[in-house]
Amino acid sequence: MAQQEVARLFRVARSTPDLREKLSGAPDLDRFVQLAQAHGYQFTVEEWRQATGFSVEELKCKISEIPGI
């Protein structure tokens, strides 16, 4: 279920500039997930990592630089 939510977020963020801008402004992954949850996407930080293959340690860029966000 969480993987479907992450995929849905990617699809919607691609076509919704306002949402993409809000998510891109997240200073860290915890805040990113909180913002996503506030917009109705139900997944945790760990579920995000599993669905995307990203971990905080691997990220050497801002959340806004992740493809699709």
PyRosetta script that sets phi, psi and omega in degrees:
from pyrosetta import init, pose_from_sequence

init()
pose = pose_from_sequence("MAQQEVARLFRVARSTPDLREKLSGAPDLDRFVQLAQAHGYQFTVEEWRQATGFSVEELKCKISEIPGI")
pose.set_psi(1, -46.1)
pose.set_omega(1, -178.1)
pose.set_phi(2, -62.3)
pose.set_psi(2, -38.6)
pose.set_omega(2, 179.8)
pose.set_phi(3, -62.2)
pose.set_psi(3, -37.4)
pose.set_omega(3, 177.2)
pose.set_phi(4, -66.4)
pose.set_psi(4, -37.4)
pose.set_omega(4, 178.3)
pose.set_phi(5, -65.3)
pose.set_psi(5, -42.1)
pose.set_omega(5, 178.2)
pose.set_phi(6, -63.5)
pose.set_psi(6, -43.9)
pose.set_omega(6, 178.5)
pose.set_phi(7, -62.5)
pose.set_psi(7, -41.3)
pose.set_omega(7, 178.4)
pose.set_phi(8, -62.7)
pose.set_psi(8, -41.4)
pose.set_omega(8, 177.9)
pose.set_phi(9, -60.9)
pose.set_psi(9, -45.3)
pose.set_omega(9, 178.3)
pose.set_phi(10, -57.6)
pose.set_psi(10, -46.6)
pose.set_omega(10, -178.5)
pose.set_phi(11, -62.3)
pose.set_psi(11, -46.5)
pose.set_omega(11, -177.5)
pose.set_phi(12, -69.2)
pose.set_psi(12, -41.2)
pose.set_omega(12, -178.8)
pose.set_phi(13, -63.1)
pose.set_psi(13, -33.9)
pose.set_omega(13, 178.4)
pose.set_phi(14, -62.2)
pose.set_psi(14, -34.5)
pose.set_omega(14, -175.7)
pose.set_phi(15, -105.7)
pose.set_psi(15, 4.4)
pose.set_omega(15, -178.1)
pose.set_phi(16, -126.8)
pose.set_psi(16, 92.9)
pose.set_omega(16, -176.6)
pose.set_phi(17, -55.8)
pose.set_psi(17, -38.3)
pose.set_omega(17, -179.1)
pose.set_phi(18, -63.4)
pose.set_psi(18, -45.1)
pose.set_omega(18, 178.7)
pose.set_phi(19, -65.1)
pose.set_psi(19, -45.0)
pose.set_omega(19, 179.4)
pose.set_phi(20, -58.6)
pose.set_psi(20, -41.4)
pose.set_omega(20, 179.6)
pose.set_phi(21, -65.4)
pose.set_psi(21, -42.8)
pose.set_omega(21, 178.6)
pose.set_phi(22, -61.8)
pose.set_psi(22, -46.7)
pose.set_omega(22, -179.1)
pose.set_phi(23, -66.2)
pose.set_psi(23, -37.0)
pose.set_omega(23, 179.5)
pose.set_phi(24, -65.7)
pose.set_psi(24, -24.0)
pose.set_omega(24, 179.7)
pose.set_phi(25, -81.4)
pose.set_psi(25, -2.2)
pose.set_omega(25, -179.0)
pose.set_phi(26, -67.3)
pose.set_psi(26, 128.2)
pose.set_omega(26, -177.9)
pose.set_phi(27, -75.3)
pose.set_psi(27, -19.3)
pose.set_omega(27, -179.7)
pose.set_phi(28, -157.2)
pose.set_psi(28, 173.0)
pose.set_omega(28, -175.7)
pose.set_phi(29, -65.8)
pose.set_psi(29, -35.7)
pose.set_omega(29, 178.1)
pose.set_phi(30, -60.5)
pose.set_psi(30, -46.4)
pose.set_omega(30, -179.4)
pose.set_phi(31, -68.0)
pose.set_psi(31, -37.2)
pose.set_omega(31, 177.2)
pose.set_phi(32, -56.9)
pose.set_psi(32, -48.0)
pose.set_omega(32, -179.3)
pose.set_phi(33, -66.2)
pose.set_psi(33, -39.1)
pose.set_omega(33, 177.0)
pose.set_phi(34, -60.5)
pose.set_psi(34, -43.7)
pose.set_omega(34, 178.3)
pose.set_phi(35, -63.4)
pose.set_psi(35, -43.2)
pose.set_omega(35, 178.3)
pose.set_phi(36, -61.1)
pose.set_psi(36, -43.6)
pose.set_omega(36, 178.9)
pose.set_phi(37, -62.9)
pose.set_psi(37, -38.5)
pose.set_omega(37, 178.9)
pose.set_phi(38, -64.0)
pose.set_psi(38, -22.0)
pose.set_omega(38, 178.4)
pose.set_phi(39, -99.7)
pose.set_psi(39, 12.3)
pose.set_omega(39, 172.8)
pose.set_phi(40, 95.6)
pose.set_psi(40, 9.7)
pose.set_omega(40, 179.3)
pose.set_phi(41, -98.7)
pose.set_psi(41, 120.6)
pose.set_omega(41, -172.1)
pose.set_phi(42, -104.4)
pose.set_psi(42, 95.9)
pose.set_omega(42, 172.6)
pose.set_phi(43, -156.0)
pose.set_psi(43, 158.2)
pose.set_omega(43, -180.0)
pose.set_phi(44, -99.0)
pose.set_psi(44, 173.3)
pose.set_omega(44, 176.6)
pose.set_phi(45, -59.6)
pose.set_psi(45, -45.2)
pose.set_omega(45, -180.0)
pose.set_phi(46, -63.2)
pose.set_psi(46, -41.0)
pose.set_omega(46, 177.8)
pose.set_phi(47, -64.8)
pose.set_psi(47, -37.3)
pose.set_omega(47, 175.3)
pose.set_phi(48, -59.8)
pose.set_psi(48, -47.9)
pose.set_omega(48, -179.0)
pose.set_phi(49, -60.4)
pose.set_psi(49, -43.6)
pose.set_omega(49, -180.0)
pose.set_phi(50, -65.4)
pose.set_psi(50, -41.2)
pose.set_omega(50, -176.7)
pose.set_phi(51, -72.8)
pose.set_psi(51, -31.4)
pose.set_omega(51, -175.2)
pose.set_phi(52, -103.2)
pose.set_psi(52, -19.0)
pose.set_omega(52, -176.4)
pose.set_phi(53, 81.3)
pose.set_psi(53, 6.3)
pose.set_omega(53, 179.5)
pose.set_phi(54, -95.2)
pose.set_psi(54, 143.6)
pose.set_omega(54, 168.3)
pose.set_phi(55, -127.6)
pose.set_psi(55, 156.6)
pose.set_omega(55, -177.5)
pose.set_phi(56, -56.7)
pose.set_psi(56, -40.0)
pose.set_omega(56, -178.1)
pose.set_phi(57, -65.2)
pose.set_psi(57, -29.8)
pose.set_omega(57, -178.6)
pose.set_phi(58, -80.3)
pose.set_psi(58, -23.7)
pose.set_omega(58, -176.9)
pose.set_phi(59, -74.9)
pose.set_psi(59, 122.1)
pose.set_omega(59, 175.0)
pose.set_phi(60, -119.8)
pose.set_psi(60, 26.4)
pose.set_omega(60, -179.0)
pose.set_phi(61, -140.9)
pose.set_psi(61, 171.3)
pose.set_omega(61, 174.4)
pose.set_phi(62, -75.7)
pose.set_psi(62, 156.8)
pose.set_omega(62, 177.7)
pose.set_phi(63, -53.9)
pose.set_psi(63, -36.7)
pose.set_omega(63, -177.0)
pose.set_phi(64, -65.4)
pose.set_psi(64, -16.2)
pose.set_omega(64, -179.3)
pose.set_phi(65, -91.3)
pose.set_psi(65, -1.3)
pose.set_omega(65, 177.0)
pose.set_phi(66, -72.5)
pose.set_psi(66, 127.9)
pose.set_omega(66, -178.5)
pose.set_phi(67, -53.0)
pose.set_psi(67, 133.4)
pose.set_omega(67, 177.2)
pose.set_phi(68, 93.0)
pose.set_psi(68, -9.5)
pose.set_omega(68, -179.8)
pose.set_phi(69, -110.8)
pose.dump_pdb("model.pdb")
